[in-house]
Amino acid sequence: MKIKRSVLILLLSVVIGIPVLWAGGGSNRSASADGTKTLRFSWWGGDNRHILYGEIADRFEEDNPGIKIEREPASWNDYFSRLSTQVAANSAPDIMQMHPQFAAIYASPDVFMSLDNPIPKGIIDVSHFSVPALDSQVVNRLNMMVSIGISTNGLLTNTTILKELGIDESRLKDLTYASYEALLIEVAQKAQGKYWAAADCSVGLIGTQTPITMFFRSRGNDLFTREGKVGFTKEDLSAWLTYWQRLRQAGAVPTAQISAEEAAKTFEQGLFVAGRQAFIYDSCNRLRVNQDLMPNHQLIIVRSPTNNGRGGEIFETANIGISAKTRYPTEAATFINYFVNNPRSLELYKGENGFPASSVMSQYIRPLLGASDQMAAVYMDSVANSFGGQILPRILAPENSLDYVRLLQTESEAVAFGQKTIDRAVDDFFSAAGRL
């Protein structure tokens, strides 16, 4: 059933818990008395990213006198709730970062200016972009955004913890879901309560659906179909819930209560960064971010578990687009082109939110990368090679994806808290999903 856009924005506000404003407005700014034009730029991230993007904006202002960038950073947890309010109130920033997880909700000519518009099309150079990066810019057949970085996920691993527990790193090679489960249980047994082995990925699905998507993909399915329907079977969901229930019962992952509390925190506040957890699923480009926060721990990234030799990694992008209501489309396009194609920007950006989509800029930044980013880049290449070199983008979540994800979270957490059996939760999910 097709849901109206206004209902979708209201749904997002209910899911995340924010007020929705329906007032008019928008980025209707005039140039200042001296002719300076101001663009609002919004993004998500941690403190280090806020500083970095601010430095890129500073350089852009130096190189483009007459254009000022007004910065609107936010944490991941706050970014989309704030953006929903701004979009509903007709006051979206001129330049907005976007994630594939939520792209379909905002992919409208009323929100993003089409990149087929003559202004951005003539200014933003995507001639050296990879096919997955170009594909990620198209949502609902509309060319809406520009990729600022591409990455894939893996298991960030605290080898300092493993070494303390006497677990050899060779155990991390060619993990299957079965061998990973055994490893997590061994970590828990040897840690004796000092460390958790991993996060419970069945709790907090509103924040990230990547681990569950990778699990389904490793079984030959996906979270969604290209037609926007549920892409997995009852057997898939049962296997997923059973997997994490066994790990909870073994004490390898936190209790349901702790996991729910963790889902509400920023990653900087979480157990992994605190050095109290051995493994976490994350994007490879965030290896450096975590390592910088954990100078007394040694981190590496290893391949996610496979099923019957099949990997489930997702190659996805972080994107950036122009508000359909901006008064300064030329200036906004100029900033985006600077962000993704100018060496003065890329020597700062490097691999901050994924590695550059431009093959030229990707090669340019390689010698500039530190040890953690070098490791992440090599990891990403190795995963791509495992798929025969064919990097496949994820299936974009449909416009009403949050309806499905909220159902998944409700049923998963009912199992985690002991309120439902797995069979009952699976049946209830598919029964409710069939009515969407």
C-alpha positions as CSV (number, residue, x, y, z in Angstrom):
1,M,0.0,0.0,0.0
2,K,1.4,3.4,-1.0
3,I,1.6,5.8,2.0
4,K,1.4,9.5,1.5
5,R,4.6,11.5,2.1
6,S,3.1,13.5,5.0
7,V,2.2,10.3,6.7
8,L,5.7,8.9,6.2
9,I,7.3,12.0,7.9
10,L,4.8,11.7,10.7
11,L,5.8,8.0,11.1
12,L,9.5,8.9,11.2
13,S,8.7,11.4,14.0
14,V,6.8,8.8,16.0
15,V,9.5,6.1,15.6
16,I,12.3,8.4,16.7
17,G,10.2,10.5,19.1
18,I,10.3,14.1,17.8
19,P,7.7,16.8,17.3
20,V,6.7,17.6,13.7
21,L,6.3,21.2,12.5
22,W,4.1,21.9,9.6
23,A,4.8,25.6,9.2
24,G,6.0,27.1,6.0
25,G,9.4,28.6,5.5
26,G,12.5,27.2,3.9
27,S,15.9,28.4,3.0
28,N,14.6,31.7,1.6
29,R,17.7,33.8,2.3
30,S,18.9,36.8,0.5
31,A,22.5,37.7,0.0
32,S,24.0,39.9,2.7
33,A,24.7,43.6,2.1
34,D,28.2,42.8,0.9
35,G,26.9,40.2,-1.6
36,T,27.9,37.1,0.5
37,K,25.6,34.1,-0.1
38,T,25.1,31.7,2.9
39,L,24.5,28.0,2.4
40,R,23.4,25.8,5.3
41,F,25.2,22.4,5.3
42,S,24.0,19.5,7.5
43,W,25.6,16.2,8.3
44,W,25.9,13.4,10.9
45,G,28.9,12.2,12.8
46,G,31.0,12.4,15.9
47,D,33.1,15.3,17.2
48,N,36.1,14.5,14.9
49,R,34.0,14.6,11.8
50,H,32.4,17.9,12.8
51,I,35.9,19.4,13.1
52,L,37.0,17.9,9.8
53,Y,34.0,19.0,7.8
54,G,34.3,22.4,9.4
55,E,37.9,22.6,8.1
56,I,36.8,21.6,4.6
57,A,34.1,24.3,4.7
58,D,36.8,26.8,5.9
59,R,39.0,25.9,2.9
60,F,36.0,26.2,0.5
61,E,35.3,29.7,1.9
62,E,38.9,30.7,1.4
63,D,38.8,29.5,-2.2
64,N,35.4,30.8,-3.0
65,P,35.0,34.3,-1.5
66,G,31.4,35.5,-1.5
67,I,30.0,32.1,-0.3
68,K,29.7,31.3,3.4
69,I,28.9,27.8,4.7
70,E,26.7,27.7,7.8
71,R,27.4,24.3,9.5
72,E,24.6,22.1,11.1
73,P,26.3,19.0,12.5
74,A,24.5,16.3,14.5
75,S,25.0,12.9,15.9
76,W,23.6,9.9,14.0
77,N,20.9,9.5,16.5
78,D,19.7,13.1,16.2
79,Y,20.4,13.8,12.5
80,F,17.4,12.2,10.8
81,S,14.9,13.3,13.5
82,R,16.0,16.9,13.0
83,L,16.0,16.6,9.2
84,S,12.5,15.2,9.3
85,T,11.4,18.2,11.3
86,Q,13.1,20.6,8.9
87,V,11.7,18.9,5.8
88,A,8.2,19.0,7.2
89,A,8.6,22.6,8.2
90,N,9.9,23.6,4.7
91,S,13.2,24.7,6.2
92,A,15.6,22.0,5.0
93,P,19.3,23.0,4.7
94,D,20.7,23.9,1.3
95,I,23.0,21.0,1.4
96,M,22.1,17.7,3.1
97,Q,23.9,14.5,3.8
98,M,21.9,11.3,3.2
99,H,22.2,7.6,3.9
100,P,20.7,4.8,1.8
101,Q,18.9,3.5,4.9
102,F,16.6,6.5,4.8
103,A,17.0,7.8,1.2
104,A,13.7,6.7,-0.1
105,I,11.8,8.6,2.5
106,Y,13.3,11.9,1.3
107,A,13.7,11.1,-2.4
108,S,11.2,13.6,-3.7
109,P,11.5,16.5,-6.1
110,D,10.1,18.6,-3.3
111,V,13.1,17.7,-1.0
112,F,16.1,17.2,-3.3
113,M,17.0,19.0,-6.5
114,S,17.5,16.6,-9.3
115,L,21.1,16.2,-10.4
116,D,19.8,16.2,-13.9
117,N,18.9,19.9,-13.4
118,P,21.2,21.8,-15.8
119,I,22.9,23.7,-12.9
120,P,24.3,20.8,-10.8
121,K,24.7,18.6,-13.9
122,G,27.0,21.2,-15.4
123,I,29.1,21.8,-12.2
124,I,29.4,18.5,-10.4
125,D,31.8,16.1,-12.1
126,V,31.0,12.5,-11.6
127,S,32.8,11.2,-14.7
128,H,35.3,9.3,-12.6
129,F,32.8,7.8,-10.2
130,S,32.4,4.0,-9.8
131,V,29.2,2.3,-11.0
132,P,28.1,1.5,-7.4
133,A,28.5,5.1,-6.5
134,L,26.5,6.3,-9.5
135,D,23.8,3.7,-8.8
136,S,23.5,4.9,-5.2
137,Q,22.6,8.4,-6.4
138,V,19.4,7.2,-8.0
139,V,16.4,6.7,-5.8
140,N,12.9,5.9,-7.2
141,R,14.4,6.5,-10.7
142,L,15.4,10.0,-9.7
143,N,19.0,11.1,-9.8
144,M,19.0,12.9,-6.4
145,M,22.4,12.9,-4.7
146,V,26.2,12.6,-5.1
147,S,28.2,9.9,-3.3
148,I,30.9,11.4,-1.0
149,G,32.3,8.0,0.0
150,I,31.8,4.2,-0.4
151,S,32.6,1.6,2.2
152,T,31.7,-1.9,3.4
153,N,31.2,-3.4,6.8
154,G,33.2,-5.9,8.8
155,L,34.0,-6.9,12.3
156,L,36.0,-4.3,14.2
157,T,38.1,-6.4,16.6
158,N,39.9,-5.5,19.8
159,T,42.9,-7.7,19.6
160,T,44.2,-6.3,23.0
161,I,41.2,-8.1,24.6
162,L,41.8,-11.3,22.6
163,K,45.5,-11.3,23.5
164,E,44.7,-10.9,27.2
165,L,42.3,-13.8,27.0
166,G,44.9,-16.0,25.2
167,I,42.9,-16.2,21.9
168,D,45.1,-16.3,18.8
169,E,44.2,-13.9,15.9
170,S,44.4,-16.9,13.5
171,R,40.9,-17.8,14.8
172,L,39.6,-14.7,13.0
173,K,40.3,-16.1,9.5
174,D,37.4,-17.3,7.4
175,L,34.8,-17.0,10.1
176,T,31.5,-18.7,9.5
177,Y,28.4,-17.9,11.6
178,A,29.0,-21.1,13.5
179,S,32.7,-20.5,14.2
180,Y,32.0,-16.9,15.1
181,E,29.3,-18.0,17.6
182,A,31.8,-20.5,19.2
183,L,34.4,-17.8,19.4
184,L,32.1,-15.4,21.1
185,I,31.1,-18.0,23.7
186,E,34.8,-18.8,24.3
187,V,35.5,-15.1,24.8
188,A,32.7,-14.8,27.3
189,Q,33.8,-17.9,29.2
190,K,37.4,-16.7,29.4
191,A,36.5,-13.1,30.3
192,Q,34.4,-14.2,33.3
193,G,32.3,-11.0,33.2
194,K,35.2,-8.6,32.6
195,Y,34.2,-8.2,28.9
196,W,31.3,-8.8,26.6
197,A,32.2,-10.7,23.5
198,A,30.0,-8.6,21.1
199,A,26.9,-6.4,20.8
200,D,23.4,-8.1,20.5
201,C,22.6,-7.1,16.9
202,S,19.0,-8.2,17.2
203,V,18.2,-5.2,19.5
204,G,18.2,-1.6,18.3
205,L,17.4,-2.2,14.6
206,I,16.1,1.4,14.1
207,G,19.7,2.6,14.5
208,T,21.2,0.2,12.0
209,Q,19.9,-2.7,9.9
210,T,23.3,-3.7,8.4
211,P,24.1,-6.8,10.5
212,I,20.6,-8.3,10.0
213,T,20.8,-7.5,6.3
214,M,24.2,-9.1,6.0
215,F,22.9,-12.2,7.7
216,F,20.0,-12.5,5.3
217,R,22.3,-11.8,2.3
218,S,24.6,-14.6,3.4
219,R,21.6,-16.9,3.2
220,G,20.8,-15.8,-0.4
221,N,18.1,-13.3,0.5
222,D,18.0,-9.6,1.7
223,L,16.1,-7.3,4.0
224,F,14.0,-6.0,1.2
225,T,13.3,-6.9,-2.4
226,R,13.8,-4.4,-5.2
227,E,10.0,-4.1,-5.3
228,G,10.0,-2.9,-1.7
229,K,8.7,-6.0,0.0
230,V,10.1,-8.2,2.7
231,G,13.1,-10.0,1.2
232,F,13.6,-12.8,3.7
233,T,11.7,-15.9,4.8
234,K,10.3,-17.1,8.1
235,E,13.2,-19.5,8.3
236,D,15.7,-16.6,7.9
237,L,14.2,-14.6,10.7
238,S,13.9,-17.6,12.9
239,A,17.6,-18.4,12.4
240,W,18.5,-14.8,13.1
241,L,16.6,-14.6,16.4
242,T,17.8,-18.1,17.5
243,Y,21.4,-17.1,16.9
244,W,21.3,-14.1,19.2
245,Q,19.1,-15.9,21.8
246,R,21.8,-18.6,22.1
247,L,24.5,-15.9,22.6
248,R,22.4,-14.1,25.2
249,Q,21.9,-17.4,27.1
250,A,25.6,-18.0,26.9
251,G,26.4,-14.6,28.3
252,A,28.4,-13.6,25.2
253,V,26.3,-10.5,24.5
254,P,24.7,-8.1,26.9
255,T,21.3,-8.6,28.5
256,A,18.3,-7.2,26.7
257,Q,18.1,-4.3,29.1
258,I,21.8,-3.3,28.6
259,S,21.5,-3.7,24.8
260,A,18.4,-1.5,24.7
261,E,20.3,1.2,26.6
262,E,23.3,0.8,24.3
263,A,21.1,1.4,21.3
264,A,20.2,4.8,22.6
265,K,23.8,5.9,23.1
266,T,26.2,7.5,20.6
267,F,29.0,5.1,19.5
268,E,31.5,7.1,21.5
269,Q,29.6,6.2,24.7
270,G,29.3,2.5,23.9
271,L,30.8,-0.6,25.4
272,F,33.2,-1.1,22.5
273,V,34.9,2.3,22.7
274,A,35.0,1.9,26.5
275,G,37.2,-1.2,25.9
276,R,34.6,-3.6,27.4
277,Q,33.6,-5.5,24.2
278,A,35.7,-7.5,21.9
279,F,33.8,-7.2,18.6
280,I,31.4,-4.8,16.9
281,Y,30.0,-4.6,13.3
282,D,30.9,-1.3,11.7
283,S,31.9,0.3,8.5
284,C,35.6,-0.2,7.5
285,N,36.1,3.5,7.2
286,R,35.3,3.8,10.9
287,L,38.2,1.7,12.0
288,R,40.4,4.8,12.4
289,V,37.6,6.7,14.2
290,N,37.3,4.0,16.8
291,Q,41.1,3.5,17.0
292,D,41.6,7.2,17.7
293,L,39.2,7.0,20.6
294,M,41.0,3.8,22.0
295,P,44.7,4.6,22.0
296,N,45.4,1.9,24.6
297,H,43.8,-0.8,22.5
298,Q,44.8,-2.3,19.2
299,L,42.0,-2.7,16.6
300,I,41.8,-4.5,13.4
301,I,39.0,-5.3,10.9
302,V,38.2,-8.8,9.8
303,R,35.7,-10.3,7.4
304,S,32.2,-10.8,8.6
305,P,31.0,-14.4,9.0
306,T,29.8,-16.3,6.0
307,N,27.1,-19.0,5.4
308,N,28.1,-21.9,3.1
309,G,30.9,-19.8,1.7
310,R,28.6,-16.9,0.9
311,G,29.4,-13.4,2.2
312,G,26.7,-10.8,3.0
313,E,28.7,-7.6,3.0
314,I,27.0,-4.5,1.8
315,F,28.8,-1.9,-0.3
316,E,27.1,1.3,0.3
317,T,27.6,5.1,0.2
318,A,27.1,8.2,2.2
319,N,25.6,10.8,-0.1
320,I,25.0,14.5,-0.3
321,G,22.4,16.5,-2.1
322,I,21.0,20.0,-2.7
323,S,17.7,21.1,-1.3
324,A,15.0,21.7,-3.9
325,K,14.2,25.0,-2.2
326,T,17.7,26.5,-2.1
327,R,18.0,30.0,-3.5
328,Y,21.6,29.3,-4.5
329,P,21.8,26.1,-6.6
330,T,24.9,27.2,-8.4
331,E,26.8,27.8,-5.2
332,A,25.5,24.6,-3.6
333,A,26.6,22.6,-6.6
334,T,30.0,24.3,-6.5
335,F,30.4,23.3,-2.9
336,I,29.5,19.7,-3.5
337,N,31.9,19.5,-6.4
338,Y,34.6,21.0,-4.2
339,F,33.9,18.5,-1.5
340,V,34.1,15.4,-3.7
341,N,36.7,16.4,-6.4
342,N,39.1,19.1,-5.0
343,P,42.4,17.9,-3.6
344,R,42.2,20.6,-1.0
345,S,39.1,18.9,0.3
346,L,40.1,15.3,-0.2
347,E,43.5,15.7,1.6
348,L,41.5,16.5,4.7
349,Y,38.5,14.1,4.0
350,K,40.6,11.0,3.0
351,G,38.3,8.1,4.0
352,E,36.2,9.8,6.7
353,N,32.7,8.6,5.6
354,G,33.8,6.0,3.1
355,F,36.5,6.2,0.5
356,P,36.1,8.7,-2.4
357,A,33.7,7.7,-5.1
358,S,36.0,9.2,-7.7
359,S,38.7,6.8,-8.8
360,V,41.0,9.8,-9.3
361,M,40.5,11.1,-5.8
362,S,40.6,7.6,-4.3
363,Q,44.1,7.1,-5.8
364,Y,45.1,10.6,-4.7
365,I,44.3,10.0,-1.0
366,R,45.9,6.5,-0.7
367,P,49.4,7.8,0.1
368,L,47.9,10.2,2.6
369,L,46.2,7.5,4.7
370,G,47.3,6.6,8.2
371,A,47.8,3.0,9.3
372,S,44.1,2.3,10.3
373,D,42.8,3.8,7.0
374,Q,45.3,1.9,5.0
375,M,44.1,-1.3,6.7
376,A,40.5,-0.4,5.9
377,A,41.3,0.3,2.3
378,V,43.0,-3.0,1.9
379,Y,40.1,-4.7,3.6
380,M,37.6,-3.1,1.3
381,D,39.6,-4.3,-1.7
382,S,39.8,-7.8,-0.4
383,V,36.1,-8.0,0.1
384,A,35.4,-6.7,-3.4
385,N,37.8,-9.3,-4.8
386,S,36.0,-12.0,-2.9
387,F,32.9,-11.1,-5.0
388,G,34.9,-11.4,-8.1
389,G,35.7,-7.7,-8.1
390,Q,32.0,-6.8,-8.7
391,I,31.0,-4.4,-6.0
392,L,27.2,-4.6,-5.6
393,P,25.3,-1.8,-3.9
394,R,22.7,-2.7,-1.3
395,I,19.1,-2.8,-2.2
396,L,17.7,0.5,-1.2
397,A,15.2,0.5,1.6
398,P,11.7,1.3,0.3
399,E,9.8,4.4,1.2
400,N,7.9,2.7,4.1
401,S,10.9,0.8,5.3
402,L,10.6,2.1,8.8
403,D,7.3,0.4,9.1
404,Y,8.9,-2.9,8.5
405,V,12.0,-2.1,10.6
406,R,9.9,-1.0,13.6
407,L,8.0,-4.3,13.4
408,L,11.3,-6.2,13.3
409,Q,12.5,-4.3,16.3
410,T,9.4,-4.9,18.2
411,E,9.4,-8.6,17.7
412,S,13.1,-9.0,18.1
413,E,13.0,-7.2,21.4
414,A,10.0,-9.2,22.6
415,V,12.1,-12.3,22.2
416,A,15.2,-10.7,23.8
417,F,13.1,-9.6,26.9
418,G,11.5,-13.1,27.1
419,Q,8.0,-11.8,26.2
420,K,7.5,-14.0,23.2
421,T,8.8,-17.3,21.8
422,I,10.8,-17.1,18.6
423,D,8.0,-18.9,16.6
424,R,5.4,-16.5,17.9
425,A,7.5,-13.5,17.1
426,V,8.2,-14.7,13.6
427,D,4.5,-15.4,12.9
428,D,3.5,-12.0,14.4
429,F,6.0,-10.2,12.2
430,F,4.9,-11.7,8.9
431,S,1.3,-11.4,9.8
432,A,1.7,-7.6,10.5
433,A,4.1,-7.1,7.6
434,G,1.5,-8.6,5.2
435,R,-0.9,-5.7,6.1
436,L,1.6,-2.9,5.2
